[in-house]
Amino acid sequence: MNKHLFDESINRFNTQSTKWDNIQTVFGSDDLLPMWVADMDFKAPQEVIDAVSNRVEHGIFGYTHPNDHTHKAIQRWMSARHGWDIEPSWLTYSPGVVFAISMAVQAFTNEQDKVLIQTPVYPPFFNMVKLNNRTLIENPLLLSEGRYEMDFDDLEAKLSNGVKMMILCSPHNPIGRVWTKEELTKVAELCQRYDVLILSDEIHSDIIFGDHVHTPIASLSDEISDRTITCMAPSKTFNLAGFQASSIIISNTELRQKYTEMQHKQGFFSLNALGITAIEAAYTHGEPWLKSLLNYLEQNVSEVESFIHKELPSLSVIKAEGTYLLWIDCRSLNLTDEDLQKLFVQKGKVGVEPGGKYGEEGRGFIRLNIGCPRSTLMEGLNRIKIALS
């Protein structure tokens, strides 16, 4: 697999792309370089494109459902990629992880119940708790010497005070941490001690750099698996978000039944035809493509770190252990998020995510999507430099 596959610049305008065609709505300007929402500017693996094309050529798009081929493709991927042996019966499906989070919050908690998240974190975590009338509890992560850690003392204090569910982001978006097995074991032990259900968003689990290893928290033990709902998808890994196809892994039969009952209350019954095809093809044939992608993304990380160090020393990049999203500390500029965004949009003509979207602890940061050709990346970095000059 030639890394230059990822150097191809593809025009995504007029494809109903949220990232490219929606910038006027999001940023109030239509002449920006978008480096915000979490999809990549790379074509999916050719095997996925071919499989979907063949399915389209069949020409009939009646009702569909994931079957044993789908289950086994996911089962093999989890075993080979993450050392986690799951049973096909544990699988259910969702049009997306955000939908799954909402279903789990509704299925396993009641209104006003406490649900804990670790901030700064992916904005829909806040939304799915608040919009479902649950009580949001925040366990802020600690930033020390350029690396985020969990505050376990604060976590225990809050879990012991009636929290019903913890939503774990693993790997963590936006900070790029890949939690260690030791960290996850501490989380799991606390959740066991205080009878807290774990809802684990592991959508970025395949985008891991260097010697870091993703551990599905449910794989730690049967006891932890028994209280965990794990959300997985090929969408981030293979750039397939538009197919709206995710897998939810629940080993506990009672929890799985409650979850699927809630889905049926909402009128959800199956995945779309092309989403099923994409899942199977990606997890069956996508490994070589992913290996090349990871090499390319790691080089992109290095390019950003080098550029920031040389050209924008007042900023600092939080070291990414995984994901294709970089968390950049702009606090030394002493600007509000609003003032930063004004500079980026009006002066730099670049669209990045303001850190305040991820909670109060995110203010003064930006999230930068590096899942793009290197030419796009360098253009974006130069625009950031212009914005801050």
Buried (B, 14 or more C-beta within 10 A) or exposed (E): BEEEBBEEEEEBEEEEBBBBBBBEEBBEEEEBBBBBBBBBBBBBBBBBEEBBEEBEEEEEEEEBEBEEEBBBBBBEBBEEBBEBEBEEEBBBBBBBBBBBBBBBBBBBBEEEBBBBBBBBBBBBBBBBBEEBEBBBBBBBBEBEEEEBEBBBEBBBEBBEEEBBBBBBBBBBBBBBBBBEEEBBBBBBBBBBEBEBBBBBBBBBBBBBBEEBEBBBBBBBEEEBBBBBBBBBBBBBBBBBBBBBBBBBBBBBEEBBEBBBEBBEEEEBEEBBBBBBBBBBBBBBBBBEBBEBBBBBBBBBBEBBBEBBEEBBEEBBBBBBBBBBBBBBBBEEBEBEBEEBBBBBBEEBBBBBBBBBBBBEBBBBBBBBBBBBBBEBBBBBBBBBBBBBE
